[in-house]
Amino acid sequence: MTRPRRPFSRRVLLSQLAVIIITLALVTAAFSWVGAQTVTEVTETKALATARTLAIDPDVRAAATEVSATHEDPLDPEVVAAMVSITDDLRDRSGIDFVVITDDRGIRLTHPDRSNIGKHVSTSPDEALAGRENISHERGTLGETVRAKVPIYSSEDEKTVVGQVSVGIYASVLDADLRRELLILGSVAVLALAIGVVASLMLGRRLRRETLGIGPEELAEMARDQGAVLRGLDDGILAFSSTGELTLSNAMADELLAGAVPSAEATPSAEATPAVTAEATSSVAVPAEIETMMAEAPEQGALRRRITLGDRILLATAVRVQRGGVAVGGVVTLRDETQMLTMARQLESVTAMAQALRTQRHEFANSLHTVLGLVDTGATDEARSYLSKILGAGPITTPVEDIDLVSDPYLRALIEAKATTAAEVGVALLVTPDSLALGQVRDPEAVTLILGNLIDNAVRAAVRAAAPDEGRVTVELLSSGPELHAVVTDTGSGVDADDEERIFDEGFSTASGRGSDPEHVRPGEFDHEAGAEHGHGIGLALSRRVAHRHGGRVWLIDGHDPELGGASFGMLLPEALDQDDPGETGPADTAVTEAGPTSTGATDTGTNHTDSTDEES
């Protein structure tokens, strides 16, 4: 069930705008408070510095000392005129609004309003007359001001306070400075808000483009669903970005690619490309074959190929992903076909053996009917003779010569079944007279799979190359303790020297002279019919992998056998047999020696001739 697509949530944009506005408001308030404090401190510092400068002026100190000593009333006009001249000049040069000088009683010696000279100051002079500087915001005759009051010391002893200097700046000037600072801060805040809104809109558009219009809630649901799906799949999943970088892999993909060797171009994602699994970062290395598939995948449809990684045969499917007409990358699914192909080959072997058993049952029933007829007619002597003959020669007539040299019932049934199938297409399947295989097979499925593949390939090769009823396939089986050796040779056209190194490659076949290389496979198709001879495209590769899994090997002994003319393949499984009597090693140990120079030579030839082919995997 597909969820309805939700539009991109506008709450993201509103949240961004709210964050921007709140942040700007807090920043503006903080800067406004700091600015106000700074302006006030600057104003107070200016007033205090001006008052200090005037309080230490020699003329001011001399005049204040003289007036405080005489306490004349009215004040000496000359002294007042000199002080007024000094304060007016200072006010004009420093931008101070007013300067008031008093004696030790608080009587004004100067004032911007000349009518107030000689009168007591309107604000308390006690702090300054007590020898302490102070700054205050007070209202006097000149209105609300910021005032700095500094004591004037006597010019005679420099210890006696003889007056004060009061310097003031109108509060309106301070307010104007504050308004100017706030206006600047407000302008900056509005500009920042405008930039934030534009940036938020652009970010919203980018998010909509990057997420393809999917809202945050849907993204969270998709992430949860993706994790559940990736953990529940039996197939490996690799996701790639639009640039070809690995972005995601599940645990199954990590397991399937664990043994893969990265190419020069393939870089482990733990170092360069973070590949995220359903729960954690992946360190999987992507093989070059998969990267090539992703690059060659069609815009529509899927590209499928079988690739070989170590002992695994993987079915890889590459698909490009688009959403809303925009390419968002691609996905490669990996399925392990090794087990499936192995089971299919095992099923073929079991089916062949079952067919042989049905044939034997039919022949056994005919023999019983004959014995029953002889008994019913009273020909007991003839019945006894017939039974003795059956017991001596075996109850079933087998179409395979020298099958009695093989003791294991699974191998006998397989060879008999394959002989029956081969006879139907005009090919004779023979067990060589120098064969001797004693003991019971430990793993019938693996042994019959490998040997069955080699026989099937040989039969197909003989059918293609020989005239009707002239094809021949020989099977040589030798045991040496737990080891099982086999050589299968046919009368086919053989394997050319140029193909000997590639005969075990997955998908290669000598019938067509090519394999399922990428350039030979169209997108979306498999090369199922790559050929029907020696491997059928996958049989030999699968046989070699199964043999390796059991510690053995399968190899090409001779591309053109000197006797039969076709190819000769060898098989060695070191722990394939259980001896009937573990303490009796005579027959098993002498099997190779009794087999004669042909079998020994064939095995040696296989070891020396194309053993390098076996080591390549």
Secondary structure, 3 states (H helix, E strand, C coil): CCCCCCCCCCHHHHHHHHHHHHHHHHHHHHHHHHHHHHHHHHHHHHHHHHHHHHHCCHHHHHHHHHHHHHCCCCCCHHHHHHHHHHHHHHHHHHCCCEEEEEECCCEECCCCCHHHCCCECCCCCHHHHCCCCEEEEEEECCEEEEEEEEEEECCCCCCCEEEEEEEEEEHHHHHHHHHHHHHHHHHHHHHHHHHHHHHHHHHHHHHHHHCCCCCHHHHHHHHHHHHHHHHHCCCEEEEECCCCCEEEECHHHHHHCCCCCCCCCCCCCCCCCCEECCCCEECCCCCHHHHHHHHHCCCCCEEEEEEEECCEEEEEEEEEEEECCEEEEEEEEEEECHHHHHHHHHHHHHHHHHHHHHHHHHHHHHHHHHHHHHHHCCCHHHHHHHHHHHHHHCCCCCCCCCHHHECCHHHHHHHHHHHHHHHHCCEEEEECCCCEECCEECCHHHHHHHHHHHHHHHHHHHHHHCCCCCEEEEEEEEEECCEEEEEEEECCCCCCHHHCCCCCCCCCECCCCECCCHHHCCCCCCCCCCCCCCCCCCHHHHHHHHHHHCCCEEEEEECCCCCCCCCEEEEEECCCEECCCCCCCHHHHCHHHHCHHHHHHHHHHHHHHCHHHHHCC
